[in-house]
Amino acid sequence: MLRLPDLHMSGNTQLVLGATVCVWAIGVIIRAYRRRSYLPPSPPTRRLRGHFLPLQNASLTVVWWIDEYGPLITIRSGLRTTVIIDRYKAAVDIMEKQGKLVADRPRLAAGEIVTRGLSIILARAGDRFRRSRRALQSHLQPKSAEEYQPLQMSQAKNMILNLLDDPDNFQNHATTYAASTILKVAYGKTTPTSATDPEIREARKLTRRLRTILRHGHYLVDSIPWLKYLPGYAPELQDEFERTKRLYTGQLNRVKLQMNNEDIGPSFAKYILENEHLYGFTEIQMAYLAGAFFGAGTETTAMAICTVLMAATHFPEEQARVQDELDEVIGRKRAPTFTDRSSLPRLEAFIPGVPRRTTQDENYCIPAGTTIVGNHWAISRDPEVYPEPNAFKPQRWIDGQGRLRNNLAFFVFGFGRRVCPGQHVAHRSVFINSVLILWAFQLSLDHTKPQDDTGFTNVAMPNIPCAIKFKTRIPEVELRHMMQNYPEAG
């Protein structure tokens, strides 16, 4: 007969058990103290849950701390400790040169519920992450990115025509451009796409809600992970997973059906389905990997294009310098193409890219398991690297010979092994739209309407930053004719 253990404890047993718990607790406290002693300085806070970062303009809050505590600071949210990098040199030394050591992701329990480990954005470092990156880079490396230039030129031409017809909705036109391009790259979709299409609206909603969900501390489960095992906990997170899965698998199944019934053009979804044996992904994993294009690329590319337009309107002197270069190199009798890119350093400086610079190594001792975040806002305003950091000075990216500098990094696409694999396609999209719009139009602010020059700094809740007037620099009839005959190669 199975005998159950006697649960009654003697006084000595209770004493030993209590002492053991005390020793364990003391050990935890000592380890936490030692761990904290290795971490960078931390701004003081009286909040039990740690430091407070607002949902909007969180980077600005961090900037207030760095003058006293930088270049690295430590903040606490619940039981989670995060080191924020606020200076250029520290970002290079830690995030770039030690990329292998900081390639992992922290555990986010709310994210685990929403993505079930299928999102590459939250993927932990390891074999599947490496296979996913390899598959994405097969379509997004610089050589492959060149193959999408005809597509980007065709969609950028439509952007000009849309601005002629309806200039007030420039933000929607930028989203239409980005969505059309991404859907073609990801799924080979050739039918016309609009920012108001149900699938695009759903993808944008999912992306924005995911950003909010992944904000640490938004859900209690991030501080108490075992809550995710409670039946019925946070049903909206479960619903979010089902909606995302339905969207991504529906797109992949459409490509699979087309492959069976017709000869279709190239796309990432087609590539990954045809080469399933090379990567060992399940169908749901392939759906989410293709969805990484669909979910992330649309919003970020559209915001980048609109930010360039916003900069042109707020700094008319710099806009004029770029347009002087365009008139000198291209003139107004033909439209610019990708072949003009190397001859337009001032335009390229207006939309900074991702050249690289190395610095002397600095030793940083950060305990393993610490979450590390690069504060793009502060890094890009490091006064030691960018003199007059708050001034809009595109010429800082041009050397003494009038060429684009190649010795300075700009981390808009991320850091190290987590850098955005779509950066080469995205930068080409921003270039071809910027060069065509600034060549075709004179941009100015509409001061009769509200202005918000930080409207695109908050990706979770983007607002229209300003109302822009688009005045053609070329007679409209002539411009329309050139766009209708615009080459789709070059």
TARAUR-V603681 format. One record per residue. N is the residue number from 0. RES is the residue in one small letter. PHI is phi in whole degrees, 0 to 359 (none if undefined). OMEGA is omega as a letter, one per 30 degrees, with the letter a starting at -180 (none if undefined). D_CENTER is the distance of its C-alpha to the mean C-alpha in Angstrom with 2 decimals. Layout:
BEGIN
n=<N;N>
res=<RES;RES>
phi=<PHI;PHI>
omega=<OMEGA;OMEGA>
d_center=<D_CENTER;D_CENTER>
END
This chain:
BEGIN
n=<0;1;2;3;4;5;6;7;8;9;10;11;12;13;14;15;16;17;18;19;20;21;22;23;24;25;26;27;28;29;30;31;32;33;34;35;36;37;38;39;40;41;42;43;44;45;46;47;48;49;50;51;52;53;54;55;56;57;58;59;60;61;62;63;64;65;66;67;68;69;70;71;72;73;74;75;76;77;78;79;80;81;82;83;84;85;86;87;88;89;90;91;92;93;94;95;96;97;98;99;100;101;102;103;104;105;106;107;108;109;110;111;112;113;114;115;116;117;118;119;120;121;122;123;124;125;126;127;128;129;130;131;132;133;134;135;136;137;138;139;140;141;142;143;144;145;146;147;148;149;150;151;152;153;154;155;156;157;158;159;160;161;162;163;164;165;166;167;168;169;170;171;172;173;174;175;176;177;178;179;180;181;182;183;184;185;186;187;188;189;190;191;192;193;194;195;196;197;198;199;200;201;202;203;204;205;206;207;208;209;210;211;212;213;214;215;216;217;218;219;220;221;222;223;224;225;226;227;228;229;230;231;232;233;234;235;236;237;238;239;240;241;242;243;244;245;246;247;248;249;250;251;252;253;254;255;256;257;258;259;260;261;262;263;264;265;266;267;268;269;270;271;272;273;274;275;276;277;278;279;280;281;282;283;284;285;286;287;288;289;290;291;292;293;294;295;296;297;298;299;300;301;302;303;304;305;306;307;308;309;310;311;312;313;314;315;316;317;318;319;320;321;322;323;324;325;326;327;328;329;330;331;332;333;334;335;336;337;338;339;340;341;342;343;344;345;346;347;348;349;350;351;352;353;354;355;356;357;358;359;360;361;362;363;364;365;366;367;368;369;370;371;372;373;374;375;376;377;378;379;380;381;382;383;384;385;386;387;388;389;390;391;392;393;394;395;396;397;398;399;400;401;402;403;404;405;406;407;408;409;410;411;412;413;414;415;416;417;418;419;420;421;422;423;424;425;426;427;428;429;430;431;432;433;434;435;436;437;438;439;440;441;442;443;444;445;446;447;448;449;450;451;452;453;454;455;456;457;458;459;460;461;462;463;464;465;466;467;468;469;470;471;472;473;474;475;476;477;478;479;480;481;482;483;484;485;486;487;488;489>
res=<m;l;r;l;p;d;l;h;m;s;g;n;t;q;l;v;l;g;a;t;v;c;v;w;a;i;g;v;i;i;r;a;y;r;r;r;s;y;l;p;p;s;p;p;t;r;r;l;r;g;h;f;l;p;l;q;n;a;s;l;t;v;v;w;w;i;d;e;y;g;p;l;i;t;i;r;s;g;l;r;t;t;v;i;i;d;r;y;k;a;a;v;d;i;m;e;k;q;g;k;l;v;a;d;r;p;r;l;a;a;g;e;i;v;t;r;g;l;s;i;i;l;a;r;a;g;d;r;f;r;r;s;r;r;a;l;q;s;h;l;q;p;k;s;a;e;e;y;q;p;l;q;m;s;q;a;k;n;m;i;l;n;l;l;d;d;p;d;n;f;q;n;h;a;t;t;y;a;a;s;t;i;l;k;v;a;y;g;k;t;t;p;t;s;a;t;d;p;e;i;r;e;a;r;k;l;t;r;r;l;r;t;i;l;r;h;g;h;y;l;v;d;s;i;p;w;l;k;y;l;p;g;y;a;p;e;l;q;d;e;f;e;r;t;k;r;l;y;t;g;q;l;n;r;v;k;l;q;m;n;n;e;d;i;g;p;s;f;a;k;y;i;l;e;n;e;h;l;y;g;f;t;e;i;q;m;a;y;l;a;g;a;f;f;g;a;g;t;e;t;t;a;m;a;i;c;t;v;l;m;a;a;t;h;f;p;e;e;q;a;r;v;q;d;e;l;d;e;v;i;g;r;k;r;a;p;t;f;t;d;r;s;s;l;p;r;l;e;a;f;i;p;g;v;p;r;r;t;t;q;d;e;n;y;c;i;p;a;g;t;t;i;v;g;n;h;w;a;i;s;r;d;p;e;v;y;p;e;p;n;a;f;k;p;q;r;w;i;d;g;q;g;r;l;r;n;n;l;a;f;f;v;f;g;f;g;r;r;v;c;p;g;q;h;v;a;h;r;s;v;f;i;n;s;v;l;i;l;w;a;f;q;l;s;l;d;h;t;k;p;q;d;d;t;g;f;t;n;v;a;m;p;n;i;p;c;a;i;k;f;k;t;r;i;p;e;v;e;l;r;h;m;m;q;n;y;p;e;a;g>
phi=<none;285;259;286;293;285;276;284;248;286;300;295;298;298;295;295;297;297;295;298;298;297;297;299;297;298;298;299;296;296;297;297;296;297;298;294;293;273;278;298;302;235;299;293;211;259;283;297;274;101;285;255;238;293;296;260;56;298;299;293;297;295;302;296;275;288;299;267;242;294;277;237;229;245;237;236;229;65;267;264;250;231;262;253;268;240;228;302;297;296;297;295;294;265;282;263;289;247;304;296;281;241;275;280;244;288;283;235;298;298;295;295;292;284;252;54;76;266;276;291;297;258;299;287;298;156;297;293;298;295;295;295;298;296;294;296;293;299;254;237;295;309;296;290;298;299;293;268;299;302;299;294;294;297;288;293;301;296;299;297;296;294;293;295;280;209;293;294;259;300;294;294;295;295;293;299;303;298;294;298;293;296;295;289;295;282;233;72;291;249;287;305;236;228;299;266;299;305;293;289;298;293;298;294;297;298;296;293;294;296;298;292;298;279;289;302;97;293;241;298;298;293;268;235;302;292;298;292;272;286;302;84;290;45;299;293;288;298;296;297;298;297;293;294;300;297;293;289;291;297;294;294;296;296;295;299;295;296;297;281;250;203;271;252;287;288;195;294;299;296;299;290;290;287;244;306;292;282;243;70;271;281;297;293;293;295;299;289;292;294;294;298;297;299;284;266;291;295;294;291;295;298;295;296;297;294;293;298;296;297;297;297;286;280;231;299;295;290;301;296;295;295;290;297;296;297;294;289;277;247;79;241;263;216;268;290;225;296;294;273;303;291;264;235;297;292;294;299;292;292;237;309;258;230;296;234;219;254;227;294;295;233;271;236;249;238;302;300;91;282;285;238;230;266;273;303;300;286;298;285;239;292;294;287;251;242;305;51;298;270;269;275;229;303;296;296;267;245;276;295;267;81;257;294;293;240;241;224;267;222;262;299;262;105;232;50;282;256;298;300;292;267;299;288;292;297;294;295;296;294;297;293;288;296;293;291;292;288;286;272;231;262;260;212;281;263;287;279;239;299;241;215;281;248;299;258;280;248;289;288;222;293;244;290;285;195;266;246;262;247;251;294;266;228;311;303;300;293;296;299;298;294;290;294;252;294;292;252;203;130>
omega=<l;a;l;l;l;a;l;a;l;l;l;a;l;l;l;a;l;l;l;l;l;l;l;a;l;l;l;a;a;l;l;l;l;l;a;a;l;a;l;a;a;l;a;l;l;a;l;a;l;a;a;l;a;a;l;l;l;a;a;l;l;a;a;a;a;a;a;a;a;g;l;l;l;l;a;l;a;l;a;l;a;l;l;l;a;a;a;a;l;l;l;a;a;a;a;a;l;a;a;a;a;a;a;l;l;l;l;a;l;l;l;l;a;a;a;l;a;a;l;l;a;a;l;l;a;a;a;l;l;l;l;l;a;l;l;a;l;a;a;l;a;a;l;a;l;a;a;a;l;l;a;l;l;a;l;l;l;l;l;a;l;l;l;a;a;a;a;a;a;a;l;l;l;l;l;l;a;a;a;a;a;a;l;a;a;a;l;a;a;l;a;a;l;l;a;l;a;a;l;l;l;l;l;l;a;a;a;l;l;l;l;a;a;l;a;l;l;l;a;a;l;l;l;a;a;l;a;l;l;l;l;l;l;a;l;l;l;l;l;l;a;a;l;l;a;a;a;l;l;l;a;l;l;l;a;l;l;l;a;a;a;l;a;a;a;l;l;a;l;a;a;l;a;a;a;a;a;a;l;l;l;a;a;l;l;l;a;l;l;l;l;l;a;a;a;a;a;a;a;l;l;l;a;l;a;l;l;l;l;l;a;a;a;a;a;l;l;l;a;l;l;a;l;l;l;l;a;a;a;a;a;a;l;a;l;l;l;a;l;a;a;a;a;a;a;l;l;l;l;l;a;a;a;l;a;l;l;l;l;a;l;a;l;l;a;a;l;l;l;l;a;a;l;l;a;a;a;a;a;l;l;a;l;a;a;l;a;a;a;l;l;a;l;a;l;a;a;a;a;l;l;l;l;a;l;a;a;a;l;a;a;a;l;a;l;a;l;l;a;a;a;a;a;l;a;a;l;l;a;a;a;l;a;a;l;a;a;l;a;a;l;a;l;a;l;a;l;a;a;l;l;a;l;a;a;l;a;a;a;a;a;l;l;a;a;l;a;l;l;l;a;l;a;l;a;a;a;l;l;l;a;l;l;l;a;a;l;l;l;none>
d_center=<62.42;58.97;59.38;56.63;56.02;57.72;55.15;57.61;56.84;59.50;59.17;58.64;55.86;54.10;54.57;53.10;50.14;49.52;49.78;47.32;44.76;45.38;44.96;41.70;40.40;41.57;39.79;36.48;37.00;37.95;34.97;32.64;34.55;34.38;30.66;30.16;32.45;30.11;27.03;26.15;27.72;26.77;27.29;30.12;29.63;32.30;30.14;30.98;27.44;26.16;24.09;22.80;19.38;19.22;16.64;16.35;15.96;15.86;15.00;18.30;20.19;19.16;20.20;23.63;24.13;23.31;26.36;28.61;26.82;24.22;22.88;21.92;22.52;22.89;22.29;23.57;22.61;25.49;26.23;22.81;22.54;19.39;19.53;17.27;17.22;17.90;19.37;18.59;21.32;20.50;16.87;18.45;21.24;19.42;15.88;16.95;20.67;20.67;17.64;19.83;20.76;17.34;15.75;16.67;15.09;17.23;19.03;17.94;20.90;19.51;16.63;19.45;21.35;18.67;17.42;20.63;18.86;17.68;13.88;12.51;9.60;12.66;15.06;17.41;18.30;21.19;22.68;20.64;17.31;18.93;20.31;17.10;15.42;18.71;18.80;15.39;16.32;19.61;18.07;15.30;17.12;18.41;21.73;20.47;17.98;21.13;22.63;20.25;21.34;24.25;22.08;19.74;22.93;24.47;21.67;21.44;25.20;24.90;22.56;25.46;27.99;26.10;25.94;29.67;30.44;28.29;26.69;26.11;23.41;21.15;18.02;19.18;20.03;16.55;15.33;18.33;17.54;14.00;15.45;18.51;16.85;14.55;17.62;19.76;17.68;17.12;20.52;22.68;23.20;25.46;26.64;25.51;22.38;21.83;19.32;22.16;22.62;22.81;20.39;17.66;18.46;18.47;15.10;13.56;15.71;14.78;11.01;11.95;14.67;12.76;10.57;14.05;15.69;13.52;14.38;17.10;20.48;19.86;22.06;25.11;24.57;21.95;24.91;27.56;26.14;29.51;29.14;27.12;30.41;32.30;33.19;31.72;29.21;26.34;27.13;24.18;21.91;24.17;24.08;20.29;20.53;23.32;21.65;18.52;20.91;23.13;20.52;19.21;22.75;24.18;22.09;22.97;26.59;26.86;26.02;28.48;31.13;30.76;31.11;34.35;35.79;34.79;33.55;29.94;27.66;24.93;21.63;19.44;21.11;24.49;23.82;22.81;25.81;28.16;27.11;26.88;29.52;27.49;24.75;26.63;24.18;25.58;25.08;22.85;20.64;20.57;19.78;16.69;15.55;16.06;14.41;11.07;11.33;12.80;10.67;7.03;8.11;10.46;8.93;6.22;9.14;11.65;10.38;10.34;13.81;15.11;14.25;16.35;19.05;19.05;19.55;22.35;24.12;24.07;25.24;27.87;29.45;26.38;26.01;29.70;29.33;26.72;29.03;32.00;30.35;29.63;33.25;34.60;32.74;32.58;34.89;34.95;36.88;34.05;30.31;27.85;26.21;24.14;27.43;27.43;24.18;25.98;28.43;26.05;24.90;24.92;22.55;20.20;20.54;19.68;16.19;15.59;14.47;14.14;17.80;18.87;21.41;23.30;25.04;27.91;27.08;27.24;28.16;26.13;27.53;25.12;26.48;25.08;23.11;21.59;17.98;16.32;13.36;12.51;12.77;11.03;13.37;16.41;15.82;15.49;18.69;20.73;24.19;25.45;23.08;22.45;25.86;25.91;22.24;22.27;23.84;22.13;23.63;22.23;25.35;24.04;22.22;25.61;28.36;32.09;32.74;30.38;27.87;24.13;23.78;22.66;23.10;20.22;16.68;13.62;10.59;7.94;6.41;7.33;10.88;13.74;13.87;10.41;8.99;7.02;10.34;9.78;9.57;13.28;13.38;10.68;12.59;15.77;14.84;14.26;17.45;19.73;19.01;19.41;22.55;24.14;23.60;24.77;27.62;28.70;28.35;29.19;26.67;27.95;27.35;29.29;30.72;32.43;29.23;27.01;24.44;21.27;19.66;16.96;16.12;12.52;11.79;11.66;8.95;11.29;14.17;13.59;16.99;18.66;18.87;22.11;24.69;25.04;28.25;28.19;31.49;32.21;33.24;35.11;37.60;35.82;38.16;37.57;33.78;33.82;36.12;33.88;30.83;32.97;34.05;30.75;30.48;27.89;28.02;27.93>
END
